[in-house]
Every structure is written in structure tokens, then in C-alpha cells.
């Protein structure tokens, strides 16, 4: 029996114990405070399904300039020297081929945790935000899509709170636009009243909670604890709102998008807004659970994403699956163009100040081994760019990849989820 | 050689997957030594045994009793390497495909079961937060308002029923969403609460008037410009870009102005509106907009006629308010005697000023002229339906004011400046008690809610304005959002009478107990089985039991799968939104009809009736009584293949892959629902099969191909053959005797000639009894023979849904008892529901510690 599987058991066991501890004990940050100037940013895109095995993944390691790009990656040609693909990673938490992206950024063992039907843990973006999300209006922004049938599995975005609760993603570009640039017409006095009232509401519902709790069973009391935690969280949000109340929101760099748009238009608008959110320094951490079916529909594909993922059943599907890969890489290439063209409010090039990761738990079909992992952007410090890196060991924990990305961009994260170390191969 | 651990347990094991001891609820799953011992001995232990432990793995000491997640993980590793074909290595003896298949099947099922067993929590119901449906109906009870689902945070996270408390998490986002939703509800409620009920009025739109005026203006304008061009006007003078554009303008005259002229010359164009490119650019026509009173209902009406003798598929209209579908109608009138279509519409809280519109029911993903060609409509132009006189009549109010209105009228509705504060407090406290399902709020809570009212008043807000936040706060408080039950003070460990009443009401109606039920509860009458039975029967017969179809049955039947399946509508023009929405409702109506009439569960397998609308009658080729756009229970002809859930498009289409029928998905669904055995999820990482074939393959042959690997066959050979029983139904649920087969994956036009028809073969076998069946009839008979498994599947589902928790091993005894009584009652659904409600398990309170 191979060594890596033995590792998985040990790691999953250890993971469960670690996750049972309160937040700060389970995640060990280094002592050194991160230097936050100039700001660094993270964008994590999850694409749900995998790719066409034969035409997407490079077979040999090396610089793309030497080995060339596969047909699936070809649309990224103009970014060839900036993108890196890492092979032989596996999300050890993902054990169900139909499990989707639920644990993509958390690494949690979602359905195999003793005593729990469903379990998740904090996602990477939330961890990063504790370090690099404190100086912006929004610590993190999670984006998703209205269509819940995109193979992403349970969850409302890629992001999960420190208690492993789903964080709902913003699903409409217009909503995101309002959040980033909507100017409220409230006077200082009105705001003060609203926030005071809000605090009283929170105190009130907690009073109901406390008096009810006394009469409840143990299980019920535990359940109510979630409610209490969420109220505490809102109290913190209010404090942040107060802190930011005198800072006007940035001016919108473009007109408000239309209310109704098809999947492709929504994705493109989200891409523009992601760039705008970073450019205006409204946030430094964004996750995007990317839609797929609505995009296929816009592009008049006759097959759904699930059918395409089982492309071997029919050559027509195979052709469509390859087109799908290229289409998504072309959209990704457009996004990178925008990053490269943009300068942030600190005068830095946005591409050079951001680390962008693109990937999924699934390699292809039902395959969870060797998940697709692409990173790009200049915030990664000494991370190698423009290469296909094949890690020496199969099933290297995806969490090691996350830790490496975090560390190289200056976030002193030592351990995360099921990580066992860092990937020296990525640093050059 | 024998194994230490194995021999130890061998004596205790008789059957695979039997519990070690019934007294321990979360006891181990035991692997079958008969299946595993020989296999391990022959293929594994040489390298992973007492002598060698390659890869630090020793299998002879691994316990066959899976009683911890550690052991489960060990066995999972064994299963994984077998699935991947990594073990045994190529240079070692390999098991035969059959041996491998048996071991894989056994390990897969045992591990899947042990995963469930290890996640058990001991039968406690975690505090239940009300789901969207329950919130919606609870608001209806309190305010008399219908609210749209989108107002509330989404439910769907877990795989179980949407009532299961354990799976429902709460985050700050939930609180914010609930608070926002509550604000919009109370805003509207306070706005309307003292508005007098208005007189009913009739609003009519004669759609041709404005439309035709617009067309005439367009034509006149075009004619005028043409005349000027003739007279030598330049493009500049006419406001046209350049000479080239001017030429285009002249050239397009016939298509643009001419088309409109011809439209206006059509008979009856002066009396109504043709749904047409020329008549209304969006092919839809609407009623006048009316300021909808959210407390009321309205009558919607219009008349219509068929134009140009269209084929039946083009006889249907979809009826909508905004994006919300409210029905589908079949037009069968003529210009001389147009058909009249009417329905009653209950306003939604969020409606505001709105009306309805109608448009042809067809797929949106195909261009109209393309669609018309595919329907075979020999039409001169694009219309199939002519519509006239669109009317909204109302409002019509319910007889009684809502509890909210009554409360308001009794307190601050009669302004009394001296006692304003007292009145407001009384209003708020009364509302709290109603919203909290008659639990008394704590004094401190009451004070805090009231302080917010005072704070608002001090800031010069009106009485109504000052009530908004306090009311929204009540609707966001734990006592409203969670179904609270006190730990019992007495020894008997059962919930109180009132809590019992609310359990029943949320189970059957997804809303709080009404006054009748509460009264019976407070007088202790629910412990009298006769009274309880009367109450339960009354609730099941009532239209509100629709909530059980909407909640329980939709989940049991996995209708979400149906919602999620994408059908290529350009290729299958018989499928469209109308069919999709109607088919979903058909499945729910089938179950609701069973509940209303206390019918046997075997109706799910086969029934002599179905509940359909006009559109589905057309889809199925069934006769339909002339009863408007409603769903109607219709008897089925003796030779009809319809009947039961098995004969519904919802079930049959979710059993497809969107391109063709899928016996694999159907088989898996049938095994889970009707034989009560859930197939394990597909193992990860097994390489995909590549199916390429030069000769045309039937679906059956494709499915057979896909079982060539032991890794796939270990599970698929049990359920795929079940799915063949329904193979006479195509992916849209329509009956067929023949299947068209073509070359896999060749799309060029030449391949058309190679397509041929092969007869459908619907024979297969049951995995548990190994009995075979030859056709649909025998298949249904075989399922009915095993009806006890269906009863068990429904019973477990209902109990889980009703109690709001997962069913655990410890519940098996209760389920045995309930199923036994149900079998004695011919598996009738209401008898079964009554058994569940009157079983001690349903009244059991949580353990205090």
C-alpha cells in the first residue's frame, strides 16, 4: 500500500483534532507582524468541475516557454511567462467525487467527521483576511452565482467562517457594485441613530436567547450558541462600520451594470468589479465560486456541465468539453489582461500586487487526485512564474500549496487545515 | 491461515451489516468474514501480514468490526487501492473479476453505512430553525400575506430533509437577511393595516388599441419619409447617416412598414392582438397594472382564439405576473367564439403595482421561426394565438382580518394620546406571543423591545414608523426563528401538549398550530386517540396539507434533481418551462391526492388516476375535462402506462442525462426510493470509461458496456437492471416502443442515413429477490410485491421530516412497529401518518443533558 494513503489517514485524524480547538489555537501564525505596505491581495477562483484530461494538463515539467502550452491552456498564451501550473496536488479533505467545492478552500473532511453528518472548517480567505484584510472597508468579499447547480456542492460560496458555517456569496454584479461604490445619503445623525438602534436590537435578541436557553436541552443550547456567535460577529461589523463611517466610499470607475444579464455578461462584469474592488483598495481578499452552466448556456452549448465532465461517453461531448476548457481559460486570460492594465490607488500595478489562484478539487471526471492548480500574479514574492511544476510526490496535500502561497506573499501562516509543510519546489 | 481478530468476531456474525448488539445503538458494522477472509488471504496478506508489512500496512490484524472512524479509514484505504486497481500489484496473483466485484460491493456498502452510523448523535433533535417554507406559511398565519421565497435566506446545505435542525446553521448573514426580510414584511403590514378594504373594480385592457395606433404611426412615418425621398430629399434632411443607409431604408420598406400594414389588414386585428412579431415585439400581452392589496385576491381573465390552425403544441399560453408563473392554459376558441380563461390570483407582499401577461408557451432557447418549422405548423406568418380583453377584477378579501390586523385594531388602532405607550406595549406583547407560538416572552426582552419603540418616538418618528424595528426584531429573535421546546419538568420525558400540537402542525402544515388544535391541546384532549385522529385527518384533508407535498414529498422524490436537469430544448421541442413546472407540480399533486384521500402507498408505483393540467394531458396524450388551467385528478384508461410516480415526467426525466433516458440514474433512484437501499456515492478516482463504437448502440448496450469493469459493476450490476423496467419511457417521459439509435458521436448529416429504429427491451431483474421481469407491467407488479420496502422508505422519511432530525439506528424499533401497523392498514398514507404521530417517539423530548 502506498505511503501517501497512510499519510492521509494520519493527517485526517490530526486534522479533526486540530479543528476541534478554538480558532486561535488551531491556526498558528508566526510572531512577526506582516509589513502591510505596499498592500498585497489575494484572489481565489474555484471552477467546480475538472478539465479534459488529455488536452488540458501538461505532461512534462518545465518552463512553458520551452514545453509550450497544452490546447486547453492555449488561450493563456500571452500570459505564458506569468502563469504557473502545479501538478500532483490533492485536496485530502475531498473524498467524495460528487462533493464539489465545499472543502476546496478549507480542506475539511466534510462527510467523514465522526459524530457529524456535515462538517466544514474555516476557509483560507478568512484566515488570510485576519492578516491582510484589516485595513480595508471589507476584510473579504465572497462571490458566487445564483445557479446552485454548478457542481460546487453544499455551500453558498467558497468561503466558510471560522465555525465552518457557509458564508453567502454575492451573486449579482449590481449588488457588488452597490456594496463597493453605492453612496449612502445618510446624515451623520441618521447613521448614529441607526447604529444605536441596531445595537439595541442585538442586545434585545440576546436577551430573548438568554432567557430561552435556560429551559432548553443541552443539544438545543449548543445550537443556540451559533445564533449568539453570529450576533457577536455583527457587533464587530458595526464597530467596523463606525470606523469607516467618515471615509466616503470610492467613486465608481464605471457606470452601474444592468440588473438583468445572462451568465456570461454577469461573469465578465464580476471580473471587472473584482479588479475595481482591488484597485480602489475596498478589499484585499476575494473568493469567486465561478458559475459554469449559465456560461455554457450563454455560449449556446447544448450540454450541461455535468454531461461535459463525463466527456468520454461520446466524442461530441469530448469536443464540447475541450471547447469549454478553452473558453474558461480565455475568460481567465481576459481577467489577467485587466489586472495588468490597472494601477491601484497606491500607484502599484495591480497584477504585480495580487496573487491569483485558479483551480478545483476535481481533475477530471470523478478524479480527485492531481487537482488543477494554477497561480499567477506578482504578489507571490519568490514564487516561480511561467512553469509547469510537477511535485515529486503524488497526492501532496493541497493545503501545503495554500500555506506556500500565503507565506510567499508575506502572510506568516505556518499551518493550515491538513497541511504538513510547504512546497519548496514552487520557490525559486 | 486464519486471522486473530476475525475468528474472535466470526461467531457473532451471521449476516453482513447486522449490528453487533442491539442494545448499543451506535454499535459497529461488521464486515463479512466469508466474503473477506479468503480474499485477504489469497491476495493481500503475503505482503501486508504478519511477516511483511509493506507500506506500513498490516491487514490480518485489522478488525472486521468497524466501530471507529480509524478502522473505517483503514478499510477505506483498502477499498481505494482496490478501486484504483493499484493493488494487488501486476506481478502478484490477481482476483477474478467476480471475486473483486463481490469484495468491492461489500466494502463499499459497509463503509457507506458505517459512515452514517459513526455520525449519529443519539436521537436528540437539535433545535430547529424554521426553513423557508415554514417561515412563509408562519407569516401567512400571522399577517395574511403571501411572501416570495427569494425574500428569505436559502435553505439548502445538507442532503437530508429541510426540517433537520442539525443541518441548519446560523451565521451573521442569516441574521441580517432575516432582519431585512422582516422589515419589508412589517413595513407593508403597517402600511395596509388601517387601510379600508376597497370596493372591487374591473380593469380592462383592449390590447389592440395602443398596439395598432403604434403600428399606424410607424407606417405613417415611414410613408412620409418615403414620399420625401421620392421628392428628392437627401439623407441629411431625413436624419439618416449616409447615402448607403438611405438606400437600405428604401429597400426595407416592404419588410418593415409593409409587414405592419399586412398585419393590420388581417381579419380580427382590429378587435384583438395576435401574439406576433408585428403585433407586439415581445410576443406578449398584458393586463392593466393594478395596485395590488397584499391582503386580497384578484380575478384575472382574458379571451383568446387560435390563429392559422396551429398544431396542438402551439395551443398553449403561459400566464405570468412578472417572472412568476401562475398557470398554463390551452386556447381552443375561435374568432367567433373565443375561449374565456380565468384564474384567481392571490397577491404577494412584494407585488406593488402590477398585472399579468400571457405569452406562447414554448422553449426560449430556440428562435421562433426555427421553432415553428419544427412544430410542422404550416403558417403564413408567426402567430398561433390571438388574445383580447385582458381583465383584472378585485380586490376580494378573506372573510376574517389577520391576527395582526385584529391586534392592531384592538390596541393602537384606536389612537388614545394619553395611553399611547400602554397601547403600543400591549400591541407588541400580543404580537410576541403569537409570533413565539404562545410562549411567554421574558420581561427583560419585552422591556428592550419597548425601549426601541421609545427611542424612535423620542427621535420624532410616528407611531407606525416607531413600530417597524421592534416588530422586525421580534421576527428575528430566536423564539420566532427556532421551534423552542422546554425540557420537560416531569419524569415522563415527553413534550408538553402545546409543543406536541406545534410539532403536528409543523409536520403536516409547515406552520404553527391553529386555534382548534391549540384548544384541544390545552384541554388535554390530544391524548385521546379518537380526538387526535380526528384532528390529524382534518388537517390532512385540508388544502394546507399541500405543505407536506411541497416539503416532505419533494425531498423524498428528489425533485431537486428534476429542477437541475438541463434538457436540450432546441432538440427536444416537446420540453419547455411549461412542461417543467407542470411536471413538478404533477408529482406533488399526486402525493397530495393520496394524502387527501388516504390512499395506499402503492399508488406511487401504480395508480388508476393521475393529477394533471391541460398541458400535461397534451404531453401524455390523455383526455382532459374542460376545467380551466387548474390541476385535475383524472382517471386513467386501463391500457395507459401512466400512473404512480413512476409514470410521471418529473421522475422519468430526472432519470435521464438530459440527452437520453438513463437506466442507470433511474435504477439508482428506484433502488433508493422503492427498495429502500441507497446506492453509495461513486468511488473517486476510478478512471472514466471511454465509449467509442463504430456501430450504433442502444441505450441498453451503452449501459451494459459501462459495467465491464469490476469497480463499476460492483454497485451498478445491482441497480442498472432495475432502470430497464422504465425504458419504454423516453427522456421526456413519453411512451415509446422503438428507440432511434445512431452512431455514437457522429454529428454530420450523413450519419442520419445510418440511424435506425430498434425495439425497446424493458426486461431486467430485482437485485434483492433476483426475480426477473419482462416489461413495465411485471416490473410494477414486482415492486408492489415488495411494497414493505417502499413503506419503510416513506416511514423513515416522514419520521425524519416530522421530527426534524436524522433517523438513527436506535429508531429502527419504532419504525418496525409503525411499518407493521401500516402494512395491516393496506399501507394507507393517512393511517401511516397517524401511526407516526401517535407513536411515543414523536412525543419524546430531548434528553436534558
Interface residues (C-beta under 8 A of the other chain):
Chain A: X1 X2 X3 X5 X6 X8 X9 X12 X13 X94 X95 X96 X97 X98 X111 X112 X113 X114 X115 X116 X117 X118 X148 X149 X154 X155 X156 X161 X163 X165 X166 X167 X168 X193 X196 X197 X200 X201 X203 X204 X205 X207 X208 X209 X211 X212 X215 X216 X217 X218 X219 X220 X222 X223 X224 X226 X227 X230 X231 X233 X234 X237 X293 X297 X302 X303 X304 X307 X310 X311 X312 X313 X314 X315 X316 X317 X318 X364 X365 X366 X367 X368 X369
Chain B: X48 X54 X55 X56 X57 X68 X69 X70 X72 X73 X74 X76 X77 X78 X80 X81 X86 X87 X115 X118 X119 X120 X121 X124 X125 X126 X127 X153 X154 X156 X157 X158 X159 X160 X165 X166 X167 X169 X170 X171 X172 X173 X174 X175 X176 X177 X179 X365 X439 X441 X442 X444 X445 X448 X449 X451 X452 X455 X456 X459 X469 X473 X476 X477 X478 X479 X481 X482 X484 X485 X486 X487 X563 X564 X565 X566 X568 X570 X571 X657 X658 X659 X681 X682 X683 X684 X685 X686 X687 X688 X689 X690 X691 X692 X702 X744 X745 X746 X747 X806 X845 X846 X847 X848 X849
